[in-house]
Amino acid sequence: MSSFWVYFAAKPLFWIIVTIATFLFSSWLNWRVGGTPLLHPVLVALSLIIVFLQLTGTDYDTYFSGAQFIHFLLGPATVALAVPLYDHFERVKKMLVPLLVACLCGAVTASASAILVAWALGASEGMLLSLAPKSVTSPIAIGIAEKIGGYPSLAAGLVLITGAIGCIVAPPLFRLLKIEDDAVKGFTLGVSAHGFGTAYAFEFSTLAGAFSGLAMGMTGLLTAFLVPVLVRIFGLG
């Protein structure tokens, strides 16, 4: 039995199948429970794969040898977000200045508030540095965490938690503030909940998805420049 498992674990195709099958199951489960962000397909699939790797004693490098083919598709998938954005480009041009101001305020607030709250609760410096980039998409957050001295793996986990919380909080907040414009909803989700928010925004409309994708990209870019500055201001690193 041991040799049987070793044979399949070494096959990249096996891990592609495991990843896709797990995500499809997680998507089905999320649909069955009404699409709650608490059981977001990414979070559920991630948890199940971690448990599976732990139970089988498989190291991450072995898993990634197969899953890297799916990882490669993240680039084209991100670029594809430009398609709905192009369809609404005229509206984006009209709102460019307010969008830049909103994105700048959102990026600063997301990083500074996380650092201050965690500091007030007695978090370690490593935790503070890992929290700083929590509101941008994982690849950017990991890169920022590495540069400023945080823990990349912790930063990646905090990004997922932030995205899930953003998707949970957004709908009741929109109702409370009587926000009905899909562009505003989408941009808000993109700034606060990165890729999770963008995926969720497309459930409102392609307009919301387009503005969310724009916000995700802008926030990631601004955060990459702002976080090192904030770290120095707070005397970290």
N, C-alpha and C positions, 0 to 999 in steps of 0.2 A: 504493500500500500504506500509505503514511504517513497519508493522509487517511482511509483505511478504519479504521485503528487509532484515530485521534483521534475519529472519530465514535462508536465503541463505548465508548472510555474515558470519554467524557462522559456516558454513560448510567448512572444509578444502578442500574438493574436488572441491568446487566452485572456489577457488583461484588458484588451480592447472590448471583448465580449462581456467581461465582468462589469466594466465601467458603463457600457451602454445599457446592459440589462438592469443594472442597479438604478440608473437614472430613469429608465422607462418605468420601473416599478415605483420609484419615488414620485414621479409625475402622476401616475395613476392614483397613488395613495393621496396625494395632495388634491386631486380632482374629487375623489370620493368624500373628502372631509370639507369640501366647499372652498378650496383654494386658500386656506389660511396661511399667512406668512410664517406662522410658528412651525409649520411642517413644509417649508419651502423645499422643492425638489433637490436643490443644491446641498442644503444642510442635511437632509435625510440621506441622500446618496453618499455624501462625505462621511457621515457617521457610520453607515453600514459598511463602507469599504474599509474604514479604519478598523472596525471590529473584525472584519473578515481577515485582514492582514495580521491582526494580533492573534487570532485563533489559529491561523495556519503558519505562524512564525515567519511570514514573508517580509523581507526588508523593503523599504521604500524604493531603492534603486531598481530592484527586480520588477516591482510594480510599474515604475515609471518607464522602464524599457519598452513596455507595450503601450502604456497610456500616453506617451509622448506624441503619438500620432494625432490623438485627440487634442492634446495641448497645442500642437501646431496650428490647429484650426481657430484658436482664439484670435490670432491676428486677422485673418480674413473676416471672421465674424464681427470683430470690432470695426473694421473698415466698412463693412456692409451697413453699419448704422448711418453712414453718410447718405445712403439712398433716400430714406424718408426725410432727412434733413435738407437735401437738395430740393425736394418737392415743396418745402416750406421756406425756401431761402429768402424770399422777398419779405416775409414777416420777420425773419431773423434780422435782416438788415435794418428794418425800422426800429427794432427793439435792442439794437446792439449795445448802446450805452447803458441802459438800465440792466441788461443781462450781465455786462461786465462788472458793474457795481454790486449787483446782487451776488454774483459768484465770488467776488473778492471778500465781501462781508461774510458769506457763508463759509468760505474756506478758513478765514481767520477765526471765526467763532467756533467752528468744529474742532480745530486743533487747540486753540487757547482754552476753551471751556473744558475739554477733556484733560488737559494737563493740570489745570487749576483744581478741578474737582478731585482728580486722583491724588494730587499733592496734598490737598486738605484731608484726605482720608489716609494719608501716610504711606502712599505707594512708593516703591523703590525707584531709583533713577532709571533703571532698565525698563521698568513698567511704564514710566512716564514717556520715555523715548519711543517705546513701542506703541503707545496710545496716540501719539501726535498725528500719525498719518492714517488713522482708522477710517476716515470718511472718503478715501479714494479707492479705486479698484486695486485688487490684490497685487498685480505685478508692479505697480507704481509704489504702493505702500511697502512692499518688501524691499524694493530698491532704496527708498528713503530711509527705512529702518536700518538697513545695512550701513548707509553712509553716516548716520548720526549716532550710531552706537547702540541701537535698540536690538531687540530679538526678532529677526525676520519671521520665524514660525509663529511667534506670538502675535505679531502684527497682522499676519494673514488670518489668524483665527478671529482677532478683534474686528477685522474688516467684515467677515461673514456675519458676526453678531450685530454689528452696526447696520448692515444692510437689512437684516431681518427685522430689527427694531424699527428702522425707518419705514418699512412697508406696513408694519402693524400700526404705527402711530399716525401715518399720513391720512388714511381715509377719514377717521373721526375728526382730525384736525381740519381737513378741508371742509367738512360739514359744519363744524363749529364756527369757522371763519367765513363760511358761505362762499368758498372759492369754487367757481364753476368753469373757469377758463382752462381748457386742457393744456394750453401752453404753460401756464403758471404751475399747474399740477405736475406736469412732466419735468419742468426745470427744477422745481423744488425736490422732487424725488431723485433727480440726477445729482444734485449738489449734496444731498444728505445721505443717500443710500446707494450711490455708485451703480454697479451692474445690476444688483438686485432691484434697485428702484427703476432702472431703465426697462428691465424685463417686465416689471409690474406696470409701468407707465403704458406699455403697448396694449394692456388690457383696457385702458381708457380709450385710446385712439392712436392712430399713427402720428397725429400732431403731437400728442403728449410724449410718445416714444421718441420723436425727432428732437424735441427740446430737452428731453432727459439725456439722450445720447450726447447732445451738445454740452450740457451742463457737466456730465461725467468727464468729458475730455478737458474742458476748461478748468474744472476743479482740480483734476489731477495735475495739470500743468502748473497752475498757480501754487498748489500745495507743495510741489517739488521745490519751488523757490522760497516759499514763505516759512515752511517748517524749520529749516536751518537757522533762519533769522529769529524765529520765536524761541528756539532752543537756546540761542545765545542770550536773548533778552531775559529768559528765565534762569540763566546761569547753569544750564544742564550740559552734559556731554564733556 
